[in-house]
């Protein structure tokens, strides 16, 4: 069923149900009350900048715009759609799959009551923590992995939920050439058996399958094994809360499939002699009480990159991870400061074999993160009149330790026979570590400050695919203060410094932001590599930005002129690459 038929079906059902309404209000008033409209537009005029380089692409003015309309047809029926525009092209570093000046991005029809929830059309969904399945949208990252098909959620009791789904991944303005199936059951054990000694005890079981025809990539295939059209994944999750203690354990198994052979960049081909399965383990445990909390997260991922079309495994051609089946964010602390986001760890979940004279085997990651929070009480020596908030984080991530072999003896390790084995618990092959501490202090009703210290070690050679261990050791210091005046006026000052051993040398950064009232504010920030890098010349560039925003009701307008440093843009631990550029940016968000 194509888009036009589905849209027509939604419209007919809407009219049919709406025609049966007998309320005394006028039709127009009922429509307005049940209608929700939102609009977002992000546009940029790219300009030439001698300090960076000239913008040599033809289209300099670009915009991504989204109009979403949701309508509550009745108490049980709702429908909606999202129109999208990319005129004349998407913003820089976004997927070229979004290749229409204007088009229908998503649409849906939903029915729900106390026990049943049915969606036809596009929908978003997550099983467990997302390790096995997550369909989601993030416009800042250029990600929209909505499924188009059908989803049913059934709650037969207050302690059992069943979810079944079928769909095809959104692929630009079309859908993928594969099918996705899924089923999940969530069982509230504590509620079902009335275990009053536990705050919560829940069990989740899930299944996700991806069906895709396989066509041999070899000109003269010598395949000796059967390539599966259906790849299955199974998951189990257990959540427990007892008084002040919580813990969560999740395990995922992904069945065997071919691996991407990306020794040659931008060439998508697959090994066809050996199949590999994958798995994921996460374990969270923590304790919290008033004024204190501690939590730990352990995760191990092996060959867990999972896409509904195999060709999208090559992230050189798919930087915004379109058609991704699951959600694998980095589990390091997310920072809001510019200099703290120069050396960013990205999760390493996939099976990748690269060659730089000797093979570099990336089969996954293993690591842990620990967070501690403590509030110093008011009236104490270090708490002062208003108290003091302390937090600290430690994170360590390593490549899975591998042993590999290539029985065929193919030069440069490009053969289909290349295989590997991993150790279950080995943290020796370090990729990244970070220690950071933060102090939040309120000095008076008008003045408050934040002080942050970060010390990190970043394996640039491995994480940026340069072929060998090449660690960058850096520390970052940040001080931020906000002072509030009368009538909603405030000023915020932020100072940053980053120092490395030899890589990018020393950076200084800062921001000053002033709000004339609660609606209107302006800012100026700058990041400057003031000490020339020993590795790269001509790095002394001011990456400045000057802008402001105005908010009235549910409408916000923001404007900015400046330079973008380039590197990675991350939201919630998921990143996409961005290139250096300069220009004028306009953002508009409105809801009605």
C-alpha positions as CSV (number, residue, x, y, z in Angstrom):
1,X,0.0,0.0,0.0
2,X,1.6,3.3,-1.1
3,X,1.6,6.6,0.7
4,X,-1.2,8.1,-1.2
5,X,-3.6,5.3,-0.4
6,X,-2.7,5.3,3.3
7,X,-3.1,9.1,3.5
8,X,-6.5,8.8,1.7
9,X,-7.5,6.1,4.2
10,X,-6.6,8.2,7.2
11,X,-8.6,11.2,5.8
12,X,-11.7,9.0,5.1
13,X,-11.7,7.5,8.5
14,X,-11.2,11.0,10.1
15,X,-14.2,12.4,8.2
16,X,-16.4,9.3,8.9
17,X,-15.7,9.4,12.7
18,X,-15.9,13.1,12.9
19,X,-19.2,13.2,11.1
20,X,-20.8,11.2,14.0
21,X,-19.9,13.8,16.6
22,X,-23.0,15.2,18.2
23,X,-21.5,17.8,20.5
24,X,-23.0,21.3,20.4
25,X,-19.8,23.1,19.7
26,X,-19.2,24.2,16.2
27,X,-17.1,22.0,13.9
28,X,-14.5,24.7,13.6
29,X,-14.0,25.0,17.4
30,X,-13.8,21.3,17.8
31,X,-11.1,21.1,15.2
32,X,-9.1,23.8,16.8
33,X,-9.3,22.2,20.2
34,X,-8.2,18.9,18.9
35,X,-5.5,20.1,16.6
36,X,-1.8,20.4,17.5
37,X,0.6,22.0,15.0
38,X,4.3,22.5,15.3
39,X,6.8,24.0,12.9
40,X,10.6,23.9,13.0
41,X,13.0,25.4,10.4
42,X,16.8,25.4,10.6
43,X,18.5,27.3,7.8
44,X,22.1,28.4,7.1
45,X,23.7,30.7,4.6
46,X,27.2,29.3,4.1
47,X,29.9,32.0,3.5
48,X,33.5,32.0,2.3
49,X,36.0,32.4,5.1
50,X,39.7,32.7,4.3
51,X,40.7,31.4,7.8
52,X,38.9,28.1,7.2
53,X,38.5,27.7,3.4
54,X,36.1,28.8,0.7
55,X,32.7,27.1,0.6
56,X,33.1,25.5,-2.8
57,X,29.7,23.8,-3.1
58,X,27.1,25.3,-5.5
59,X,24.2,25.7,-3.0
60,X,25.2,28.1,-0.2
61,X,21.7,28.8,1.2
62,X,20.1,25.6,2.6
63,X,17.3,24.8,5.0
64,X,15.7,21.8,6.8
65,X,12.1,22.5,7.7
66,X,9.4,20.3,9.4
67,X,5.7,20.8,9.8
68,X,4.0,18.3,12.0
69,X,0.2,18.2,12.4
70,X,-1.6,15.9,14.9
71,X,-5.4,15.7,15.2
72,X,-7.4,14.0,18.0
73,X,-10.3,12.7,15.9
74,X,-12.2,11.3,18.9
75,X,-11.5,10.0,22.4
76,X,-10.0,6.9,20.9
77,X,-8.8,7.8,17.4
78,X,-6.0,10.2,16.4
79,X,-4.0,10.8,13.3
80,X,-1.2,13.0,12.0
81,X,1.6,13.6,9.5
82,X,4.8,15.4,9.1
83,X,5.8,17.4,6.0
84,X,9.5,18.0,5.4
85,X,11.3,20.4,3.2
86,X,15.0,20.5,2.2
87,X,15.3,23.5,-0.1
88,X,17.4,23.4,-2.2
89,X,19.5,20.8,-0.4
90,X,19.8,19.5,3.2
91,X,22.1,21.3,5.6
92,X,25.7,20.4,5.4
93,X,26.6,16.8,6.6
94,X,23.0,15.6,6.6
95,X,22.0,12.5,4.7
96,X,21.4,12.9,1.0
97,X,18.5,10.5,1.3
98,X,16.4,13.6,2.2
99,X,16.4,14.7,-1.4
100,X,13.1,16.4,-1.9
101,X,12.3,20.1,-1.7
102,X,9.1,19.2,0.0
103,X,7.6,15.8,0.8
104,X,5.5,13.7,3.1
105,X,7.9,12.4,5.8
106,X,5.7,10.4,8.1
107,X,2.0,9.8,8.7
108,X,-0.1,7.6,11.1
109,X,-3.5,6.6,12.4
110,X,-3.9,5.5,16.0
111,X,-6.6,3.8,18.0
112,X,-6.3,3.4,21.8
113,X,-8.3,2.5,24.8
114,X,-7.5,1.3,28.3
115,X,-6.1,-2.0,27.1
116,X,-5.3,-1.7,23.4
117,X,-3.1,0.7,21.4
118,X,-2.9,0.2,17.6
119,X,-0.9,2.3,15.2
120,X,-0.9,2.1,11.4
121,X,1.6,4.1,9.3
122,X,4.8,5.5,10.7
123,X,5.7,4.9,14.4
124,X,8.6,5.1,16.9
125,X,9.3,2.4,19.3
126,X,11.9,1.1,21.8
127,X,12.4,-2.4,23.2
128,X,14.2,-2.5,26.6
129,X,17.0,0.1,26.6
130,X,17.2,0.1,22.8
131,X,20.0,-2.4,22.5
132,X,17.8,-4.6,20.4
133,X,15.4,-2.1,18.8
134,X,14.8,1.6,18.7
135,X,13.1,3.6,16.1
136,X,13.5,7.3,16.8
137,X,14.0,10.8,15.4
138,X,16.6,13.5,16.3
139,X,16.6,16.4,13.9
140,X,19.8,17.8,15.2
141,X,21.6,14.6,14.3
142,X,19.7,14.1,11.0
143,X,18.3,10.8,12.2
144,X,14.8,9.5,11.5
145,X,14.5,5.7,11.7
146,X,10.7,5.5,11.9
147,X,9.1,2.2,10.9
148,X,6.2,2.2,8.5
149,X,3.7,-0.6,9.0
150,X,1.7,-1.6,12.1
151,X,2.2,-1.8,15.9
152,X,-0.1,-3.3,18.5
153,X,0.3,-2.8,22.3
154,X,-2.0,-4.9,24.5
155,X,-2.3,-4.7,28.3
156,X,-4.5,-7.6,29.3
157,X,-3.8,-6.9,33.0
158,X,-2.1,-4.2,35.1
159,X,1.1,-6.3,35.3
160,X,1.5,-7.6,31.7
161,X,2.1,-5.7,28.4
162,X,2.5,-7.3,25.0
163,X,3.8,-5.5,21.9
164,X,3.9,-6.8,18.3
165,X,5.1,-4.9,15.3
166,X,5.9,-5.1,11.6
167,X,7.3,-2.4,9.4
168,X,9.9,-1.1,6.9
169,X,12.4,1.5,7.9
170,X,12.0,5.0,6.6
171,X,14.7,5.6,3.9
172,X,14.6,9.3,3.1
173,X,11.1,9.8,1.6
174,X,10.8,6.1,0.8
175,X,11.1,2.8,2.8
176,X,13.8,0.2,3.0
177,X,14.0,-3.0,0.9
178,X,13.7,-5.1,4.0
179,X,11.1,-6.2,6.6
180,X,11.3,-5.8,10.3
181,X,9.4,-8.0,12.8
182,X,9.2,-7.6,16.5
183,X,7.6,-8.9,19.7
184,X,8.1,-7.8,23.3
185,X,6.5,-8.9,26.6
186,X,6.9,-6.9,29.8
187,X,5.9,-8.7,33.0
188,X,5.7,-6.8,36.4
189,X,6.5,-9.7,38.7
190,X,6.3,-7.7,42.0
191,X,2.8,-6.5,41.1
192,X,1.6,-9.9,39.8
193,X,2.6,-11.8,42.9
194,X,2.1,-8.8,45.3
195,X,5.7,-8.9,46.6
196,X,5.4,-5.9,48.9
197,X,9.0,-6.1,50.1
198,X,10.3,-4.9,46.7
199,X,9.7,-1.5,45.2
200,X,9.8,-3.1,41.7
201,X,10.7,-6.3,39.9
202,X,10.1,-6.5,36.2
203,X,11.1,-9.0,33.4
204,X,11.2,-8.1,29.7
205,X,11.6,-10.6,26.8
206,X,11.9,-9.4,23.2
207,X,12.5,-10.6,19.7
208,X,13.4,-8.7,16.6
209,X,13.9,-10.1,13.1
210,X,15.2,-8.4,9.9
211,X,14.5,-10.0,6.6
212,X,16.5,-8.9,3.6
213,X,17.4,-10.7,0.3
214,X,21.1,-11.2,-0.1
215,X,22.9,-10.7,-3.4
216,X,26.5,-11.9,-3.7
217,X,29.1,-9.1,-3.9
218,X,31.7,-11.4,-5.5
219,X,32.1,-11.5,-9.3
220,X,32.9,-15.2,-9.0
221,X,31.5,-16.3,-5.7
222,X,32.9,-19.3,-4.1
223,X,30.5,-19.2,-1.2
224,X,30.4,-22.4,0.8
225,X,27.9,-21.4,3.4
226,X,24.3,-20.2,3.2
227,X,23.8,-16.5,3.6
228,X,20.8,-15.9,5.8
229,X,18.0,-13.7,4.6
230,X,16.5,-13.6,8.1
231,X,18.7,-12.3,10.9
232,X,17.2,-12.7,14.4
233,X,17.9,-11.1,17.7
234,X,16.7,-12.1,21.2
235,X,16.8,-10.1,24.4
236,X,16.0,-10.4,28.1
237,X,15.9,-7.6,30.7
238,X,15.5,-7.8,34.4
239,X,14.9,-4.6,36.6
240,X,14.9,-4.7,40.4
241,X,14.4,-1.9,43.0
242,X,14.7,-2.7,46.7
243,X,14.5,0.2,49.1
244,X,17.4,2.6,48.1
245,X,19.1,0.1,45.7
246,X,18.4,-0.4,42.0
247,X,19.8,-2.8,39.5
248,X,19.2,-3.7,35.8
249,X,20.6,-6.4,33.7
250,X,20.1,-6.9,29.9
251,X,21.4,-9.4,27.5
252,X,21.0,-9.4,23.7
253,X,22.0,-12.1,21.2
254,X,22.1,-11.4,17.4
255,X,22.2,-14.4,15.0
256,X,24.9,-15.0,12.4
257,X,25.3,-12.7,9.4
258,X,28.0,-11.7,6.9
259,X,30.5,-9.0,7.9
260,X,31.3,-5.8,6.1
261,X,34.7,-5.9,4.3
262,X,35.6,-2.2,4.4
263,X,39.4,-2.3,3.9
264,X,38.8,-0.1,0.9
265,X,37.0,3.0,2.0
266,X,33.6,3.8,0.4
267,X,33.4,0.4,-1.3
268,X,30.6,-1.7,0.2
269,X,31.3,-5.4,0.0
270,X,30.9,-8.4,2.3
271,X,32.8,-11.5,3.3
272,X,31.0,-14.6,2.2
273,X,32.9,-17.5,3.7
274,X,32.5,-16.9,7.4
275,X,29.4,-15.8,9.4
276,X,29.6,-14.0,12.7
277,X,27.0,-13.6,15.5
278,X,26.9,-10.8,18.0
279,X,25.9,-10.1,21.6
280,X,25.5,-7.3,24.1
281,X,25.5,-7.2,27.9
282,X,24.7,-4.3,30.2
283,X,24.5,-4.2,33.9
284,X,23.5,-1.1,36.0
285,X,23.6,-1.0,39.8
286,X,23.2,2.0,42.1
287,X,22.2,3.4,45.5
288,X,20.5,6.7,46.3
289,X,19.2,8.5,49.2
290,X,18.6,12.2,50.0
291,X,21.8,14.1,49.3
292,X,23.8,11.1,48.0
293,X,23.8,8.8,45.1
294,X,26.2,6.4,43.4
295,X,25.7,4.4,40.2
296,X,27.7,2.1,38.0
297,X,27.2,1.0,34.4
298,X,29.0,-1.9,32.7
299,X,28.5,-2.7,29.0
300,X,30.1,-5.2,26.6
301,X,29.2,-5.0,22.9
302,X,30.4,-7.5,20.2
303,X,29.4,-7.2,16.6
304,X,26.2,-5.3,17.5
305,X,25.9,-2.8,14.6
306,X,22.6,-3.8,13.1
307,X,21.0,-2.2,10.1
308,X,17.8,-3.2,8.2
309,X,19.9,-3.0,4.9
310,X,23.4,-4.4,5.1
311,X,24.9,-1.8,2.8
312,X,24.2,0.9,5.4
313,X,26.8,-0.7,7.7
314,X,29.4,1.4,5.9
315,X,29.4,4.5,8.0
316,X,31.7,6.3,5.5
317,X,28.6,6.4,3.3
318,X,26.1,6.6,6.1
319,X,27.4,9.1,8.7
320,X,24.0,9.8,10.2
321,X,23.3,6.0,10.8
322,X,20.1,5.9,8.7
323,X,18.3,2.5,8.9
324,X,19.9,1.6,12.2
325,X,17.9,-1.1,14.1
326,X,19.2,-0.4,17.6
327,X,20.5,2.4,19.8
328,X,24.1,2.2,21.0
329,X,25.1,5.6,22.5
330,X,28.5,6.2,24.2
331,X,28.1,5.8,28.0
332,X,30.5,8.6,28.9
333,X,29.4,11.8,30.6
334,X,27.8,14.3,28.2
335,X,29.2,17.8,28.3
336,X,27.7,21.1,27.3
337,X,31.0,23.0,26.9
338,X,32.8,23.4,23.5
339,X,36.3,22.5,24.6
340,X,35.0,19.4,26.4
341,X,33.6,18.2,23.1
342,X,36.9,18.1,21.1
343,X,37.9,14.6,22.2
344,X,34.7,12.7,22.2
345,X,34.4,9.0,22.7
346,X,32.0,7.3,20.2
347,X,30.8,3.8,21.0
348,X,32.6,1.0,19.1
349,X,29.9,-1.7,18.7
350,X,30.7,-3.1,15.2
351,X,32.8,-5.6,13.5
352,X,35.3,-3.7,11.4
353,X,38.5,-4.9,9.9
354,X,40.9,-2.2,8.6
355,X,44.4,-2.5,7.2
356,X,47.5,-0.4,7.7
357,X,50.2,-2.9,6.9
358,X,48.8,-5.1,9.7
359,X,45.1,-5.6,10.3
360,X,43.2,-3.5,12.9
361,X,40.4,-5.6,14.2
362,X,37.5,-3.8,15.8
363,X,34.9,-6.2,17.0
364,X,33.3,-4.2,19.9
365,X,33.9,-2.5,23.2
366,X,33.9,-3.2,26.9
367,X,33.9,-0.7,29.7
368,X,32.4,0.9,32.7
369,X,31.2,4.2,34.0
370,X,30.7,5.3,37.6
371,X,28.8,8.4,38.8
372,X,28.8,9.8,42.3
373,X,26.6,12.7,43.6
374,X,26.8,14.4,47.0
375,X,25.1,17.5,48.4
376,X,26.9,19.3,51.2
377,X,24.3,20.5,53.7
378,X,23.4,24.1,54.3
379,X,25.0,25.7,57.3
380,X,28.1,23.6,57.3
381,X,31.7,24.8,56.7
382,X,31.7,23.8,53.0
383,X,28.0,24.0,52.4
384,X,27.7,27.6,53.4
385,X,24.3,29.3,53.5
386,X,22.9,27.6,50.4
387,X,24.6,24.3,50.3
388,X,27.0,22.9,47.7
389,X,26.4,20.1,45.1
390,X,29.3,17.8,44.2
391,X,29.4,15.2,41.4
392,X,32.1,13.1,39.9
393,X,32.4,10.6,37.0
394,X,34.9,8.0,36.0
395,X,34.7,6.1,32.7
396,X,37.0,3.6,31.0
397,X,36.4,1.9,27.6
398,X,38.5,-0.7,25.8
399,X,38.5,-2.5,22.5
400,X,37.6,-6.2,22.8
401,X,40.8,-8.2,22.9
402,X,41.1,-10.2,19.7
403,X,43.0,-13.0,18.2
404,X,42.7,-13.3,14.4
405,X,43.7,-15.6,11.6
406,X,43.5,-15.6,7.8
407,X,43.8,-19.2,6.5
408,X,43.7,-18.1,2.9
409,X,46.8,-15.9,3.3
410,X,45.2,-13.1,1.2
411,X,47.4,-10.0,1.0
412,X,46.4,-7.1,3.1
413,X,43.9,-9.3,4.9
414,X,41.0,-8.6,2.6
415,X,40.0,-12.2,2.1
416,X,36.7,-13.8,3.1
417,X,38.4,-16.3,5.4
418,X,39.7,-13.7,7.8
419,X,38.2,-14.5,11.2
420,X,38.7,-13.6,14.9
421,X,38.0,-14.6,18.5
422,X,37.5,-12.4,21.5
423,X,38.0,-12.7,25.3
424,X,34.9,-12.2,27.4
425,X,36.3,-9.9,30.1
426,X,39.5,-8.3,29.1
427,X,40.1,-4.5,29.5
428,X,43.7,-4.3,28.4
429,X,43.2,-2.7,24.9
430,X,42.4,0.8,26.2
431,X,40.5,3.2,24.0
432,X,39.4,6.0,26.3
433,X,39.4,7.0,29.9
434,X,38.0,10.1,31.7
435,X,37.8,11.5,35.2
436,X,35.7,14.6,35.8
437,X,34.5,16.5,38.8
438,X,32.0,19.2,39.2
439,X,31.1,21.7,41.9
440,X,27.8,23.7,41.8
441,X,27.7,26.5,44.3
442,X,25.0,29.1,45.1
443,X,26.6,32.2,46.7
444,X,23.5,34.4,47.1
445,X,20.0,34.6,45.7
446,X,21.5,36.4,42.7
447,X,24.8,34.6,42.1
448,X,25.6,30.9,41.4
449,X,28.7,29.2,39.9
450,X,29.8,25.9,38.3
451,X,33.4,24.6,38.4
452,X,34.4,21.6,36.2
453,X,37.6,19.7,35.9
454,X,38.2,16.9,33.2
455,X,41.2,14.7,32.7
456,X,41.0,12.3,29.7
457,X,43.1,9.9,27.6
458,X,41.9,9.4,24.0
459,X,43.3,6.8,21.6
460,X,43.2,8.9,18.5
461,X,45.0,6.4,16.3
462,X,42.3,3.7,16.9
463,X,39.2,5.9,17.3
464,X,39.9,8.0,14.2
465,X,41.1,4.9,12.2
466,X,44.7,6.1,11.8
467,X,46.1,2.6,12.3
468,X,48.0,2.5,15.6
469,X,47.8,3.4,19.3
470,X,48.3,7.2,19.5
471,X,47.0,8.5,22.8
472,X,46.1,12.1,23.4
473,X,46.2,13.1,27.1
474,X,44.4,16.3,28.0
475,X,42.9,18.2,30.9
476,X,40.1,20.8,30.7
477,X,39.2,23.4,33.3
478,X,35.9,25.3,33.2
479,X,34.4,28.1,35.4
480,X,30.9,29.4,34.9
481,X,28.9,32.0,36.8
482,X,25.4,33.5,36.4
483,X,24.3,36.7,38.0
484,X,20.6,37.7,38.1
485,X,19.5,41.3,38.1
486,X,15.9,42.6,38.6
487,X,13.1,42.3,36.0
488,X,14.4,39.0,34.5
489,X,17.8,40.4,33.5
490,X,20.8,38.1,33.9
491,X,24.4,37.7,32.7
492,X,26.4,34.5,32.4
493,X,30.2,34.3,32.0
494,X,32.0,31.1,31.1
495,X,35.8,30.5,30.8
496,X,37.4,27.3,29.5
497,X,40.9,26.0,29.0
498,X,42.2,22.8,27.3
499,X,45.7,21.5,27.4
500,X,47.1,18.5,25.6
501,X,50.5,16.8,25.2
502,X,51.3,17.3,21.5
503,X,48.1,17.0,19.5
504,X,46.2,20.2,19.3
505,X,48.2,21.9,22.0
506,X,46.4,24.6,24.1
507,X,42.9,26.0,23.6
508,X,41.2,28.9,25.4
509,X,37.4,29.5,25.2
510,X,34.7,31.6,26.7
511,X,31.1,32.7,26.5
512,X,29.3,35.8,27.6
513,X,25.5,35.7,27.5
514,X,23.1,38.5,28.5
515,X,19.3,38.3,28.9
516,X,17.5,41.6,28.8
517,X,14.4,39.7,30.1
518,X,13.1,36.2,30.2
519,X,12.3,36.4,26.5
520,X,15.3,38.0,24.8
521,X,19.0,37.2,25.1
522,X,22.3,37.7,23.2
523,X,25.6,35.9,23.4
524,X,29.2,35.8,22.1
525,X,31.5,32.8,22.4
526,X,35.0,31.9,21.1
527,X,37.3,29.0,21.0
528,X,40.9,29.6,20.1
529,X,43.9,27.2,19.6
530,X,46.3,29.8,20.8
531,X,49.4,27.5,20.8
532,X,50.3,26.1,17.4
533,X,50.0,22.4,17.0
534,X,53.3,20.5,16.4
535,X,51.4,18.1,14.1
536,X,49.2,20.4,12.0
537,X,50.1,23.9,10.8
538,X,47.8,27.0,10.7
539,X,45.6,25.9,13.6
540,X,45.4,29.4,15.2
541,X,41.8,30.1,14.3
542,X,39.2,31.9,16.3
543,X,36.0,29.8,16.2
544,X,33.6,32.5,17.3
545,X,29.8,32.8,17.3
546,X,27.7,35.8,17.8
547,X,23.9,35.4,18.2
548,X,20.7,35.7,20.1
549,X,17.3,34.4,20.6
550,X,13.8,35.7,21.2
551,X,10.9,33.7,22.7
552,X,7.2,34.7,22.8
553,X,4.7,32.1,24.0
554,X,5.5,28.9,22.2
555,X,7.5,30.5,19.5
556,X,11.3,30.8,19.6
557,X,13.6,32.5,17.0
558,X,17.4,32.2,17.1
559,X,20.0,33.8,14.9
560,X,23.8,33.2,14.8
561,X,26.8,34.2,12.8
562,X,30.2,32.6,13.1
563,X,32.4,29.6,12.5
564,X,31.9,25.9,13.3
565,X,35.1,24.1,14.4
566,X,34.3,20.8,12.8
567,X,34.5,17.3,14.3
568,X,31.6,15.5,15.9
569,X,28.2,16.8,16.9
570,X,26.8,14.7,19.7
571,X,23.3,14.4,21.3
572,X,22.8,11.9,24.1
573,X,25.9,10.0,23.3
574,X,25.1,9.6,19.6
575,X,27.3,11.6,17.1
576,X,27.5,12.6,13.5
577,X,30.5,14.2,11.8
578,X,30.4,17.9,10.9
579,X,32.9,19.9,8.7
580,X,34.4,23.3,9.3
581,X,32.2,26.0,7.9
582,X,31.2,29.6,8.5
583,X,27.9,31.4,7.9
584,X,24.7,32.8,9.1
585,X,22.2,30.5,10.8
586,X,18.5,31.0,11.5
587,X,16.4,28.7,13.8
588,X,12.6,29.0,14.2
589,X,10.4,26.7,16.4
590,X,6.7,27.3,16.9
591,X,3.7,25.3,18.2
592,X,0.1,26.2,17.8
